[in-house]
């Protein structure tokens, strides 16, 4: 699945396209000799270059802005969860929200870039409030589990879903 807007690529992305990485098959194999093109097709990797294996990243995205009716905030976050099925949990109030989910990406840079686009790209389709991103945490799976085991960081996302603060 390719993430991003259809049409011309955004400025500054001529060499690198962010894509979601499949969870099985050829897309997830590190020894795969094929590279993804912008149109979703594949081409052979350049000589000596191997496609990097993907990793799981735990994302916490914080947004805030002007107050909005709680019912509308909840409905829009539920729609976002429907549109982006990888969301684990969302907490919200009338002027801020926190979204937590897992992202599969080659590296932290790709995971962070996808996370930073999430709110803006779904703003109109999910009718999200016009809030801005005020915080982003991206940690790898091992760090997440280590923090939880040591009693630091967020506990595992349960209950899953959209909940008020």
VMD Tcl script that builds the backbone (N, CA, C; Angstrom):
set m [mol new atoms 495]
animate dup $m
set s [atomselect $m all]
$s set {name element resname resid chain x y z} {
  {N N UNK 1 A 0.849 -1.169 0.000}
  {CA C UNK 1 A 0.000 0.000 0.000}
  {C C UNK 1 A 0.894 1.231 0.000}
  {N N UNK 2 A 0.673 2.163 -0.888}
  {CA C UNK 2 A 1.447 3.384 -0.952}
  {C C UNK 2 A 0.723 4.459 -0.183}
  {N N UNK 3 A 1.473 5.190 0.628}
  {CA C UNK 3 A 0.878 6.292 1.372}
  {C C UNK 3 A 1.221 7.580 0.680}
  {N N UNK 4 A 0.334 8.518 0.754}
  {CA C UNK 4 A 0.596 9.814 0.167}
  {C C UNK 4 A -0.527 10.207 -0.753}
  {N N UNK 5 A -0.403 11.387 -1.260}
  {CA C UNK 5 A -1.444 11.910 -2.138}
  {C C UNK 5 A -1.193 11.455 -3.564}
  {N N UNK 6 A -2.268 11.201 -4.328}
  {CA C UNK 6 A -2.075 10.838 -5.723}
  {C C UNK 6 A -1.565 12.039 -6.508}
  {N N UNK 7 A -0.969 11.759 -7.634}
  {CA C UNK 7 A -0.494 12.840 -8.487}
  {C C UNK 7 A 0.988 13.045 -8.318}
  {N N UNK 8 A 1.426 14.275 -8.547}
  {CA C UNK 8 A 2.845 14.597 -8.468}
  {C C UNK 8 A 3.355 14.446 -7.046}
  {N N UNK 9 A 4.599 13.969 -6.901}
  {CA C UNK 9 A 5.161 13.821 -5.558}
  {C C UNK 9 A 5.413 15.190 -4.933}
  {N N UNK 10 A 5.390 15.287 -3.605}
  {CA C UNK 10 A 5.666 16.555 -2.944}
  {C C UNK 10 A 7.084 17.022 -3.240}
  {N N UNK 11 A 7.320 18.329 -3.088}
  {CA C UNK 11 A 8.651 18.883 -3.310}
  {C C UNK 11 A 9.640 18.249 -2.360}
  {N N UNK 12 A 10.849 18.036 -2.831}
  {CA C UNK 12 A 11.911 17.514 -1.985}
  {C C UNK 12 A 11.900 16.008 -1.815}
  {N N UNK 13 A 11.095 15.293 -2.599}
  {CA C UNK 13 A 11.034 13.841 -2.448}
  {C C UNK 13 A 11.456 13.122 -3.711}
  {N N UNK 14 A 12.287 13.765 -4.506}
  {CA C UNK 14 A 12.653 13.184 -5.789}
  {C C UNK 14 A 13.371 11.854 -5.656}
  {N N UNK 15 A 14.177 11.682 -4.590}
  {CA C UNK 15 A 14.959 10.465 -4.485}
  {C C UNK 15 A 14.342 9.397 -3.603}
  {N N UNK 16 A 13.418 9.751 -2.726}
  {CA C UNK 16 A 12.942 8.787 -1.743}
  {C C UNK 16 A 11.431 8.896 -1.580}
  {N N UNK 17 A 10.752 7.803 -1.715}
  {CA C UNK 17 A 9.314 7.763 -1.540}
  {C C UNK 17 A 8.994 6.930 -0.315}
  {N N UNK 18 A 8.096 7.430 0.519}
  {CA C UNK 18 A 7.690 6.685 1.699}
  {C C UNK 18 A 6.545 5.776 1.321}
  {N N UNK 19 A 6.663 4.527 1.660}
  {CA C UNK 19 A 5.598 3.581 1.377}
  {C C UNK 19 A 5.389 2.700 2.587}
  {N N UNK 20 A 4.188 2.195 2.721}
  {CA C UNK 20 A 3.963 1.205 3.759}
  {C C UNK 20 A 4.618 -0.079 3.307}
  {N N UNK 21 A 5.105 -0.831 4.239}
  {CA C UNK 21 A 5.805 -2.057 3.922}
  {C C UNK 21 A 4.888 -3.209 4.239}
  {N N UNK 22 A 4.784 -4.154 3.329}
  {CA C UNK 22 A 3.924 -5.309 3.540}
  {C C UNK 22 A 4.386 -6.144 4.717}
  {N N UNK 23 A 3.483 -6.928 5.276}
  {CA C UNK 23 A 3.833 -7.738 6.430}
  {C C UNK 23 A 4.255 -9.138 6.049}
  {N N UNK 24 A 4.245 -9.445 4.804}
  {CA C UNK 24 A 4.657 -10.777 4.380}
  {C C UNK 24 A 5.040 -10.747 2.924}
  {N N UNK 25 A 5.469 -11.858 2.431}
  {CA C UNK 25 A 5.804 -11.941 1.007}
  {C C UNK 25 A 7.079 -11.203 0.692}
  {N N UNK 26 A 7.220 -10.818 -0.559}
  {CA C UNK 26 A 8.456 -10.218 -1.028}
  {C C UNK 26 A 8.786 -8.890 -0.378}
  {N N UNK 27 A 7.770 -8.084 -0.060}
  {CA C UNK 27 A 8.037 -6.738 0.437}
  {C C UNK 27 A 8.798 -6.740 1.751}
  {N N UNK 28 A 8.659 -7.744 2.570}
  {CA C UNK 28 A 9.273 -7.716 3.891}
  {C C UNK 28 A 10.614 -8.440 3.944}
  {N N UNK 29 A 11.009 -9.104 2.887}
  {CA C UNK 29 A 12.256 -9.860 2.926}
  {C C UNK 29 A 13.442 -8.945 2.719}
  {N N UNK 30 A 14.424 -8.960 3.632}
  {CA C UNK 30 A 15.575 -8.090 3.486}
  {C C UNK 30 A 16.453 -8.456 2.304}
  {N N UNK 31 A 16.443 -9.689 1.866}
  {CA C UNK 31 A 17.305 -10.094 0.764}
  {C C UNK 31 A 16.640 -9.876 -0.594}
  {N N UNK 32 A 15.500 -9.256 -0.613}
  {CA C UNK 32 A 14.782 -9.018 -1.857}
  {C C UNK 32 A 15.626 -8.120 -2.760}
  {N N UNK 33 A 15.797 -8.502 -4.007}
  {CA C UNK 33 A 16.607 -7.735 -4.942}
  {C C UNK 33 A 15.775 -6.750 -5.751}
  {N N UNK 34 A 14.626 -6.345 -5.236}
  {CA C UNK 34 A 13.778 -5.432 -5.982}
  {C C UNK 34 A 13.522 -4.194 -5.146}
  {N N UNK 35 A 13.335 -3.050 -5.796}
  {CA C UNK 35 A 13.065 -1.787 -5.108}
  {C C UNK 35 A 11.744 -1.231 -5.610}
  {N N UNK 36 A 11.003 -0.583 -4.745}
  {CA C UNK 36 A 9.697 -0.030 -5.119}
  {C C UNK 36 A 9.865 1.277 -5.879}
  {N N UNK 37 A 9.101 1.444 -6.922}
  {CA C UNK 37 A 9.037 2.687 -7.675}
  {C C UNK 37 A 7.855 3.497 -7.181}
  {N N UNK 38 A 7.780 4.784 -7.562}
  {CA C UNK 38 A 6.672 5.647 -7.144}
  {C C UNK 38 A 5.312 5.115 -7.578}
  {N N UNK 39 A 5.234 4.451 -8.710}
  {CA C UNK 39 A 3.941 3.985 -9.215}
  {C C UNK 39 A 3.545 2.632 -8.649}
  {N N UNK 40 A 4.333 2.108 -7.699}
  {CA C UNK 40 A 3.991 0.835 -7.070}
  {C C UNK 40 A 4.623 -0.368 -7.748}
  {N N UNK 41 A 5.241 -0.167 -8.916}
  {CA C UNK 41 A 5.923 -1.276 -9.582}
  {C C UNK 41 A 7.283 -1.467 -8.928}
  {N N UNK 42 A 7.969 -2.522 -9.294}
  {CA C UNK 42 A 9.287 -2.754 -8.731}
  {C C UNK 42 A 10.313 -2.805 -9.843}
  {N N UNK 43 A 11.537 -2.534 -9.480}
  {CA C UNK 43 A 12.648 -2.624 -10.417}
  {C C UNK 43 A 13.774 -3.333 -9.696}
  {N N UNK 44 A 14.701 -3.937 -10.420}
  {CA C UNK 44 A 15.838 -4.587 -9.750}
  {C C UNK 44 A 16.634 -3.568 -8.946}
  {N N UNK 45 A 17.155 -3.981 -7.802}
  {CA C UNK 45 A 17.991 -3.107 -6.978}
  {C C UNK 45 A 19.318 -2.891 -7.688}
  {N N UNK 46 A 19.935 -1.724 -7.516}
  {CA C UNK 46 A 21.259 -1.493 -8.110}
  {C C UNK 46 A 22.243 -2.543 -7.600}
  {N N UNK 47 A 23.270 -2.794 -8.398}
  {CA C UNK 47 A 24.257 -3.827 -8.060}
  {C C UNK 47 A 24.824 -3.595 -6.667}
  {N N UNK 48 A 24.839 -4.654 -5.865}
  {CA C UNK 48 A 25.403 -4.576 -4.529}
  {C C UNK 48 A 24.486 -3.981 -3.487}
  {N N UNK 49 A 23.331 -3.448 -3.873}
  {CA C UNK 49 A 22.418 -2.834 -2.916}
  {C C UNK 49 A 21.314 -3.806 -2.563}
  {N N UNK 50 A 21.026 -3.932 -1.305}
  {CA C UNK 50 A 19.943 -4.785 -0.828}
  {C C UNK 50 A 18.864 -3.906 -0.227}
  {N N UNK 51 A 17.651 -4.347 -0.352}
  {CA C UNK 51 A 16.538 -3.622 0.235}
  {C C UNK 51 A 16.564 -3.838 1.749}
  {N N UNK 52 A 16.423 -2.755 2.515}
  {CA C UNK 52 A 16.481 -2.843 3.964}
  {C C UNK 52 A 15.237 -3.525 4.512}
  {N N UNK 53 A 15.410 -4.267 5.582}
  {CA C UNK 53 A 14.275 -4.899 6.251}
  {C C UNK 53 A 13.494 -3.830 6.999}
  {N N UNK 54 A 12.199 -4.014 7.065}
  {CA C UNK 54 A 11.375 -3.062 7.798}
  {C C UNK 54 A 11.388 -3.401 9.277}
  {N N UNK 55 A 11.040 -2.402 10.086}
  {CA C UNK 55 A 10.966 -2.562 11.528}
  {C C UNK 55 A 9.661 -1.954 12.012}
  {N N UNK 56 A 9.243 -2.357 13.196}
  {CA C UNK 56 A 8.053 -1.772 13.802}
  {C C UNK 56 A 8.463 -0.610 14.704}
  {N N UNK 57 A 7.694 0.478 14.609}
  {CA C UNK 57 A 7.942 1.686 15.386}
  {C C UNK 57 A 6.660 2.048 16.117}
  {N N UNK 58 A 6.767 2.361 17.404}
  {CA C UNK 58 A 5.599 2.806 18.163}
  {C C UNK 58 A 5.528 4.322 18.053}
  {N N UNK 59 A 4.387 4.812 17.592}
  {CA C UNK 59 A 4.184 6.235 17.336}
  {C C UNK 59 A 3.212 6.793 18.366}
  {N N UNK 60 A 3.554 7.934 18.936}
  {CA C UNK 60 A 2.620 8.708 19.751}
  {C C UNK 60 A 2.579 10.098 19.138}
  {N N UNK 61 A 1.420 10.472 18.614}
  {CA C UNK 61 A 1.228 11.758 17.953}
  {C C UNK 61 A 0.295 12.595 18.815}
  {N N UNK 62 A 0.739 13.794 19.211}
  {CA C UNK 62 A -0.069 14.701 20.024}
  {C C UNK 62 A -0.453 15.906 19.188}
  {N N UNK 63 A -1.734 16.268 19.248}
  {CA C UNK 63 A -2.250 17.419 18.504}
  {C C UNK 63 A -3.053 18.293 19.455}
  {N N UNK 64 A -3.123 19.588 19.153}
  {CA C UNK 64 A -3.947 20.481 19.964}
  {C C UNK 64 A -4.305 21.717 19.158}
  {N N UNK 65 A -5.286 22.440 19.687}
  {CA C UNK 65 A -5.742 23.650 19.011}
  {C C UNK 65 A -6.968 24.206 19.698}
  {N N UNK 66 A -7.730 24.991 18.945}
  {CA C UNK 66 A -8.942 25.621 19.477}
  {C C UNK 66 A -9.954 24.552 19.891}
  {N N UNK 67 A -10.759 24.878 20.886}
  {CA C UNK 67 A -11.760 23.936 21.373}
  {C C UNK 67 A -12.741 23.551 20.274}
  {N N UNK 68 A -13.148 22.292 20.326}
  {CA C UNK 68 A -14.128 21.744 19.390}
  {C C UNK 68 A -15.106 20.907 20.215}
  {N N UNK 69 A -16.345 20.752 19.732}
  {CA C UNK 69 A -17.304 19.925 20.469}
  {C C UNK 69 A -16.788 18.492 20.631}
  {N N UNK 70 A -16.899 17.953 21.850}
  {CA C UNK 70 A -16.389 16.612 22.133}
  {C C UNK 70 A -16.977 15.550 21.215}
  {N N UNK 71 A -18.261 15.653 20.896}
  {CA C UNK 71 A -18.886 14.654 20.015}
  {C C UNK 71 A -18.225 14.647 18.645}
  {N N UNK 72 A -17.920 15.845 18.129}
  {CA C UNK 72 A -17.279 15.926 16.812}
  {C C UNK 72 A -15.849 15.398 16.860}
  {N N UNK 73 A -15.126 15.687 17.949}
  {CA C UNK 73 A -13.754 15.184 18.089}
  {C C UNK 73 A -13.781 13.661 18.121}
  {N N UNK 74 A -14.673 13.096 18.916}
  {CA C UNK 74 A -14.768 11.631 19.016}
  {C C UNK 74 A -15.127 11.017 17.660}
  {N N UNK 75 A -16.119 11.574 16.987}
  {CA C UNK 75 A -16.539 11.043 15.694}
  {C C UNK 75 A -15.400 11.104 14.684}
  {N N UNK 76 A -14.656 12.204 14.676}
  {CA C UNK 76 A -13.559 12.330 13.709}
  {C C UNK 76 A -12.416 11.364 14.026}
  {N N UNK 77 A -12.124 11.147 15.303}
  {CA C UNK 77 A -11.076 10.184 15.658}
  {C C UNK 77 A -11.514 8.756 15.344}
  {N N UNK 78 A -12.789 8.462 15.524}
  {CA C UNK 78 A -13.291 7.137 15.139}
  {C C UNK 78 A -13.187 6.937 13.634}
  {N N UNK 79 A -13.467 7.987 12.860}
  {CA C UNK 79 A -13.328 7.899 11.411}
  {C C UNK 79 A -11.862 7.721 11.021}
  {N N UNK 80 A -10.953 8.433 11.715}
  {CA C UNK 80 A -9.521 8.274 11.463}
  {C C UNK 80 A -9.094 6.835 11.733}
  {N N UNK 81 A -9.591 6.256 12.823}
  {CA C UNK 81 A -9.263 4.861 13.142}
  {C C UNK 81 A -9.794 3.917 12.070}
  {N N UNK 82 A -10.938 4.244 11.502}
  {CA C UNK 82 A -11.498 3.427 10.416}
  {C C UNK 82 A -10.645 3.567 9.154}
  {N N UNK 83 A -10.244 4.800 8.839}
  {CA C UNK 83 A -9.430 5.064 7.644}
  {C C UNK 83 A -8.006 4.531 7.784}
  {N N UNK 84 A -7.484 4.539 8.981}
  {CA C UNK 84 A -6.107 4.120 9.252}
  {C C UNK 84 A -6.177 2.972 10.255}
  {N N UNK 85 A -6.397 1.759 9.806}
  {CA C UNK 85 A -6.705 0.639 10.701}
  {C C UNK 85 A -5.588 0.230 11.653}
  {N N UNK 86 A -4.425 0.855 11.568}
  {CA C UNK 86 A -3.334 0.487 12.452}
  {C C UNK 86 A -3.371 1.248 13.772}
  {N N UNK 87 A -4.325 2.182 13.931}
  {CA C UNK 87 A -4.402 2.941 15.171}
  {C C UNK 87 A -4.734 2.014 16.324}
  {N N UNK 88 A -4.013 2.167 17.414}
  {CA C UNK 88 A -4.270 1.367 18.600}
  {C C UNK 88 A -5.284 2.054 19.500}
  {N N UNK 89 A -4.969 3.289 19.857}
  {CA C UNK 89 A -5.831 3.992 20.784}
  {C C UNK 89 A -5.703 5.491 20.563}
  {N N UNK 90 A -6.764 6.190 20.866}
  {CA C UNK 90 A -6.771 7.649 20.817}
  {C C UNK 90 A -7.407 8.145 22.104}
  {N N UNK 91 A -6.799 9.170 22.673}
  {CA C UNK 91 A -7.399 9.850 23.821}
  {C C UNK 91 A -7.654 11.272 23.381}
  {N N UNK 92 A -8.715 11.863 23.886}
  {CA C UNK 92 A -9.064 13.184 23.406}
  {C C UNK 92 A -9.750 14.021 24.480}
  {N N UNK 93 A -9.675 15.323 24.292}
  {CA C UNK 93 A -10.419 16.312 25.053}
  {C C UNK 93 A -10.912 17.306 24.008}
  {N N UNK 94 A -11.559 18.378 24.454}
  {CA C UNK 94 A -12.109 19.305 23.458}
  {C C UNK 94 A -11.052 20.191 22.801}
  {N N UNK 95 A -9.797 20.168 23.308}
  {CA C UNK 95 A -8.763 21.005 22.697}
  {C C UNK 95 A -7.446 20.271 22.405}
  {N N UNK 96 A -7.406 18.952 22.621}
  {CA C UNK 96 A -6.192 18.195 22.302}
  {C C UNK 96 A -6.509 16.706 22.214}
  {N N UNK 97 A -5.589 15.992 21.582}
  {CA C UNK 97 A -5.749 14.539 21.439}
  {C C UNK 97 A -4.375 13.892 21.333}
  {N N UNK 98 A -4.354 12.609 21.644}
  {CA C UNK 98 A -3.139 11.812 21.519}
  {C C UNK 98 A -3.508 10.532 20.779}
  {N N UNK 99 A -2.738 10.208 19.766}
  {CA C UNK 99 A -2.989 9.034 18.935}
  {C C UNK 99 A -1.776 8.125 19.047}
  {N N UNK 100 A -2.019 6.846 19.325}
  {CA C UNK 100 A -0.934 5.877 19.448}
  {C C UNK 100 A -1.174 4.718 18.489}
  {N N UNK 101 A -0.105 4.325 17.799}
  {CA C UNK 101 A -0.222 3.211 16.860}
  {C C UNK 101 A 1.157 2.686 16.500}
  {N N UNK 102 A 1.175 1.559 15.814}
  {CA C UNK 102 A 2.415 0.963 15.307}
  {C C UNK 102 A 2.523 1.259 13.824}
  {N N UNK 103 A 3.724 1.591 13.396}
  {CA C UNK 103 A 4.012 1.845 11.980}
  {C C UNK 103 A 5.150 0.933 11.569}
  {N N UNK 104 A 5.060 0.360 10.389}
  {CA C UNK 104 A 6.144 -0.445 9.857}
  {C C UNK 104 A 6.882 0.387 8.819}
  {N N UNK 105 A 8.195 0.559 9.027}
  {CA C UNK 105 A 8.995 1.386 8.127}
  {C C UNK 105 A 10.447 0.916 8.170}
  {N N UNK 106 A 11.206 1.340 7.172}
  {CA C UNK 106 A 12.620 0.958 7.099}
  {C C UNK 106 A 13.431 1.549 8.244}
  {N N UNK 107 A 13.158 2.824 8.571}
  {CA C UNK 107 A 13.948 3.485 9.607}
  {C C UNK 107 A 13.111 4.544 10.307}
  {N N UNK 108 A 13.695 5.150 11.322}
  {CA C UNK 108 A 12.991 6.164 12.103}
  {C C UNK 108 A 12.555 7.338 11.246}
  {N N UNK 109 A 13.377 7.738 10.302}
  {CA C UNK 109 A 13.045 8.882 9.450}
  {C C UNK 109 A 11.759 8.634 8.669}
  {N N UNK 110 A 11.624 7.450 8.087}
  {CA C UNK 110 A 10.412 7.126 7.337}
  {C C UNK 110 A 9.200 7.049 8.254}
  {N N UNK 111 A 9.357 6.413 9.412}
  {CA C UNK 111 A 8.242 6.299 10.357}
  {C C UNK 111 A 7.786 7.675 10.829}
  {N N UNK 112 A 8.729 8.549 11.147}
  {CA C UNK 112 A 8.383 9.903 11.603}
  {C C UNK 112 A 7.721 10.714 10.493}
  {N N UNK 113 A 8.222 10.595 9.276}
  {CA C UNK 113 A 7.640 11.349 8.159}
  {C C UNK 113 A 6.192 10.932 7.904}
  {N N UNK 114 A 5.931 9.632 7.949}
  {CA C UNK 114 A 4.559 9.145 7.750}
  {C C UNK 114 A 3.670 9.637 8.889}
  {N N UNK 115 A 4.171 9.582 10.121}
  {CA C UNK 115 A 3.394 10.027 11.281}
  {C C UNK 115 A 3.075 11.516 11.190}
  {N N UNK 116 A 4.031 12.310 10.755}
  {CA C UNK 116 A 3.808 13.750 10.663}
  {C C UNK 116 A 2.804 14.124 9.575}
  {N N UNK 117 A 2.627 13.253 8.603}
  {CA C UNK 117 A 1.642 13.510 7.543}
  {C C UNK 117 A 0.247 13.002 7.899}
  {N N UNK 118 A 0.149 12.108 8.877}
  {CA C UNK 118 A -1.117 11.450 9.189}
  {C C UNK 118 A -2.259 12.433 9.428}
  {N N UNK 119 A -2.082 13.382 10.320}
  {CA C UNK 119 A -3.157 14.305 10.693}
  {C C UNK 119 A -3.589 15.159 9.499}
  {N N UNK 120 A -2.639 15.726 8.785}
  {CA C UNK 120 A -2.967 16.586 7.654}
  {C C UNK 120 A -3.618 15.851 6.496}
  {N N UNK 121 A -3.141 14.650 6.209}
  {CA C UNK 121 A -3.694 13.899 5.086}
  {C C UNK 121 A -5.092 13.381 5.343}
  {N N UNK 122 A -5.455 13.185 6.608}
  {CA C UNK 122 A -6.789 12.684 6.934}
  {C C UNK 122 A -7.711 13.790 7.441}
  {N N UNK 123 A -7.220 15.027 7.488}
  {CA C UNK 123 A -8.006 16.132 8.041}
  {C C UNK 123 A -9.358 16.283 7.358}
  {N N UNK 124 A -9.396 16.271 6.043}
  {CA C UNK 124 A -10.674 16.484 5.350}
  {C C UNK 124 A -11.529 15.222 5.311}
  {N N UNK 125 A -10.932 14.057 5.064}
  {CA C UNK 125 A -11.741 12.838 4.955}
  {C C UNK 125 A -12.339 12.418 6.288}
  {N N UNK 126 A -11.630 12.617 7.390}
  {CA C UNK 126 A -12.140 12.244 8.710}
  {C C UNK 126 A -12.782 13.440 9.425}
  {N N UNK 127 A -12.737 14.618 8.772}
  {CA C UNK 127 A -13.269 15.851 9.359}
  {C C UNK 127 A -12.632 16.125 10.727}
  {N N UNK 128 A -11.292 16.022 10.752}
  {CA C UNK 128 A -10.538 16.275 11.974}
  {C C UNK 128 A -10.519 17.766 12.289}
  {N N UNK 129 A -10.432 18.127 13.563}
  {CA C UNK 129 A -10.326 19.556 13.908}
  {C C UNK 129 A -9.062 20.154 13.296}
  {N N UNK 130 A -9.060 21.462 13.070}
  {CA C UNK 130 A -7.878 22.103 12.455}
  {C C UNK 130 A -6.764 22.323 13.476}
  {N N UNK 131 A -6.405 21.280 14.180}
  {CA C UNK 131 A -5.365 21.367 15.198}
  {C C UNK 131 A -4.005 21.132 14.569}
  {N N UNK 132 A -2.975 21.545 15.310}
  {CA C UNK 132 A -1.617 21.331 14.829}
  {C C UNK 132 A -0.944 20.224 15.640}
  {N N UNK 133 A 0.057 19.621 15.037}
  {CA C UNK 133 A 0.835 18.601 15.724}
  {C C UNK 133 A 1.767 19.318 16.696}
  {N N UNK 134 A 1.685 18.938 17.973}
  {CA C UNK 134 A 2.512 19.577 18.999}
  {C C UNK 134 A 3.503 18.606 19.620}
  {N N UNK 135 A 3.416 17.333 19.268}
  {CA C UNK 135 A 4.351 16.363 19.820}
  {C C UNK 135 A 4.390 15.098 18.997}
  {N N UNK 136 A 5.559 14.497 18.930}
  {CA C UNK 136 A 5.730 13.245 18.208}
  {C C UNK 136 A 6.799 12.437 18.919}
  {N N UNK 137 A 6.475 11.195 19.235}
  {CA C UNK 137 A 7.476 10.277 19.763}
  {C C UNK 137 A 7.473 9.058 18.869}
  {N N UNK 138 A 8.652 8.668 18.430}
  {CA C UNK 138 A 8.820 7.477 17.595}
  {C C UNK 138 A 9.903 6.639 18.262}
  {N N UNK 139 A 9.524 5.432 18.709}
  {CA C UNK 139 A 10.505 4.545 19.325}
  {C C UNK 139 A 10.389 3.166 18.699}
  {N N UNK 140 A 11.501 2.459 18.662}
  {CA C UNK 140 A 11.461 1.121 18.074}
  {C C UNK 140 A 10.788 0.146 19.035}
  {N N UNK 141 A 10.461 -1.007 18.515}
  {CA C UNK 141 A 9.711 -2.006 19.276}
  {C C UNK 141 A 10.450 -2.448 20.540}
  {N N UNK 142 A 11.758 -2.661 20.416}
  {CA C UNK 142 A 12.541 -3.104 21.560}
  {C C UNK 142 A 12.531 -2.068 22.681}
  {N N UNK 143 A 12.702 -0.800 22.326}
  {CA C UNK 143 A 12.690 0.273 23.319}
  {C C UNK 143 A 11.325 0.376 23.984}
  {N N UNK 144 A 10.271 0.252 23.205}
  {CA C UNK 144 A 8.912 0.305 23.751}
  {C C UNK 144 A 8.719 -0.785 24.802}
  {N N UNK 145 A 9.062 -2.020 24.438}
  {CA C UNK 145 A 8.876 -3.136 25.372}
  {C C UNK 145 A 9.793 -3.015 26.590}
  {N N UNK 146 A 10.993 -2.483 26.401}
  {CA C UNK 146 A 11.904 -2.287 27.526}
  {C C UNK 146 A 11.326 -1.251 28.490}
  {N N UNK 147 A 10.809 -0.158 27.983}
  {CA C UNK 147 A 10.200 0.876 28.828}
  {C C UNK 147 A 9.015 0.320 29.611}
  {N N UNK 148 A 8.165 -0.431 28.952}
  {CA C UNK 148 A 6.996 -1.004 29.616}
  {C C UNK 148 A 7.437 -1.971 30.712}
  {N N UNK 149 A 8.427 -2.818 30.407}
  {CA C UNK 149 A 8.911 -3.794 31.389}
  {C C UNK 149 A 9.527 -3.117 32.606}
  {N N UNK 150 A 10.175 -1.972 32.408}
  {CA C UNK 150 A 10.817 -1.264 33.511}
  {C C UNK 150 A 9.876 -0.314 34.235}
  {N N UNK 151 A 8.634 -0.227 33.765}
  {CA C UNK 151 A 7.668 0.655 34.405}
  {C C UNK 151 A 7.715 2.092 33.918}
  {N N UNK 152 A 8.495 2.372 32.889}
  {CA C UNK 152 A 8.568 3.705 32.300}
  {C C UNK 152 A 7.731 3.729 31.039}
  {N N UNK 153 A 7.423 4.916 30.580}
  {CA C UNK 153 A 6.716 5.037 29.320}
  {C C UNK 153 A 5.275 4.605 29.421}
  {N N UNK 154 A 4.589 4.654 28.313}
  {CA C UNK 154 A 3.157 4.333 28.318}
  {C C UNK 154 A 2.926 2.839 28.505}
  {N N UNK 155 A 1.888 2.480 29.245}
  {CA C UNK 155 A 1.550 1.056 29.344}
  {C C UNK 155 A 1.013 0.574 28.004}
  {N N UNK 156 A 0.956 -0.716 27.792}
  {CA C UNK 156 A 0.392 -1.218 26.527}
  {C C UNK 156 A -0.989 -0.620 26.276}
  {N N UNK 157 A -1.270 -0.345 25.033}
  {CA C UNK 157 A -2.514 0.320 24.656}
  {C C UNK 157 A -3.709 -0.582 24.910}
  {N N UNK 158 A -4.320 -0.432 26.035}
  {CA C UNK 158 A -5.551 -1.140 26.308}
  {C C UNK 158 A -6.370 -0.257 27.222}
  {N N UNK 159 A -7.575 -0.035 27.005}
  {CA C UNK 159 A -8.351 -0.634 25.936}
  {C C UNK 159 A -8.088 0.043 24.598}
  {N N UNK 160 A -8.179 -0.739 23.560}
  {CA C UNK 160 A -7.998 -0.224 22.211}
  {C C UNK 160 A -9.243 0.565 21.842}
  {N N UNK 161 A -9.063 1.660 21.127}
  {CA C UNK 161 A -10.197 2.443 20.682}
  {C C UNK 161 A -10.013 3.922 20.964}
  {N N UNK 162 A -11.104 4.652 20.901}
  {CA C UNK 162 A -11.124 6.106 21.076}
  {C C UNK 162 A -11.761 6.395 22.428}
  {N N UNK 163 A -11.019 7.099 23.306}
  {CA C UNK 163 A -11.489 7.327 24.664}
  {C C UNK 163 A -11.227 8.757 25.094}
  {N N UNK 164 A -12.107 9.334 25.916}
  {CA C UNK 164 A -11.818 10.670 26.469}
  {C C UNK 164 A -10.713 10.599 27.513}
  {N N UNK 165 A -10.048 11.710 27.770}
  {CA C UNK 165 A -9.014 11.771 28.809}
  {C C UNK 165 A -9.657 11.564 30.159}
}
mol reanalyze $m
mol bondsrecalc $m
mol representation Tube
mol addrep $m
